[in-house]
Amino acid sequence: MEIFKLMFGEVKKGFLGGLFTSKEKTREKNQKKAGELMKNLIAVSETLLEAINMLEQEIMDLTDEEIEALY
């Protein structure tokens, strides 16, 4: 949600921010921050997918007896 707000939200500046920073500079700063957050999101997503795939493989390797013991 934070990435979306940075990319598509209204560029807000404080009183002094309006004097020293243009909207374009603020937009560029927001895009850079969104890019960093996206890289982090991708890394976390890849880690989660690896864990899910390992868990799936463990489940697929269970014997019928092991599955019945779970219930």
C-alpha positions as CSV (number, residue, x, y, z in Angstrom):
1,M,0.0,0.0,0.0
2,E,2.9,2.3,0.8
3,I,4.4,1.8,-2.7
4,F,1.0,2.6,-4.3
5,K,0.7,5.8,-2.2
6,L,4.2,6.9,-3.2
7,M,3.7,6.2,-6.9
8,F,0.1,7.4,-7.3
9,G,-0.8,9.5,-4.3
10,E,-1.0,13.3,-4.2
11,V,2.4,14.9,-3.7
12,K,2.1,16.7,-0.4
13,K,4.6,19.2,0.9
14,G,4.7,21.2,4.1
15,F,4.9,25.0,4.1
16,L,8.7,25.1,4.0
17,G,8.9,22.1,1.7
18,G,7.0,24.1,-0.9
19,L,9.6,26.8,-0.8
20,F,12.6,24.6,-1.2
21,T,11.5,21.5,-3.1
22,S,9.6,21.4,-6.4
23,K,6.8,18.9,-7.0
24,E,9.0,17.1,-9.6
25,K,11.8,16.6,-7.1
26,T,9.4,15.3,-4.5
27,R,7.9,13.0,-7.1
28,E,11.4,11.7,-8.1
29,K,12.2,11.1,-4.4
30,N,8.9,9.2,-4.0
31,Q,9.6,7.1,-7.1
32,K,13.1,6.2,-5.7
33,K,11.7,5.2,-2.3
34,A,9.0,3.2,-4.1
35,G,11.7,1.4,-6.1
36,E,13.6,0.5,-3.0
37,L,10.4,-0.8,-1.3
38,M,9.6,-2.8,-4.4
39,K,13.1,-4.5,-4.4
40,N,12.5,-5.4,-0.7
41,L,9.0,-6.7,-1.5
42,I,10.4,-8.9,-4.3
43,A,13.1,-10.3,-2.1
44,V,10.7,-11.1,0.7
45,S,8.2,-12.6,-1.8
46,E,11.0,-14.9,-3.3
47,T,11.9,-16.1,0.2
48,L,8.3,-16.9,0.9
49,L,7.9,-18.8,-2.4
50,E,11.0,-20.8,-1.6
51,A,9.6,-21.7,1.8
52,I,6.2,-22.6,0.3
53,N,7.8,-24.8,-2.3
54,M,9.9,-26.6,0.3
55,L,6.8,-27.2,2.4
56,E,4.9,-28.5,-0.6
57,Q,7.7,-30.9,-1.4
58,E,7.7,-32.2,2.2
59,I,4.0,-32.8,2.0
60,M,4.2,-34.5,-1.3
61,D,6.9,-36.8,0.1
62,L,4.7,-38.0,3.0
63,T,3.5,-41.6,2.8
64,D,-0.2,-42.5,3.1
65,E,0.5,-43.7,6.7
66,E,2.1,-40.4,7.7
67,I,-0.9,-38.5,6.2
68,E,-3.4,-40.7,8.1
69,A,-1.4,-40.2,11.3
70,L,-2.0,-36.4,11.0
71,Y,-5.7,-36.9,11.1
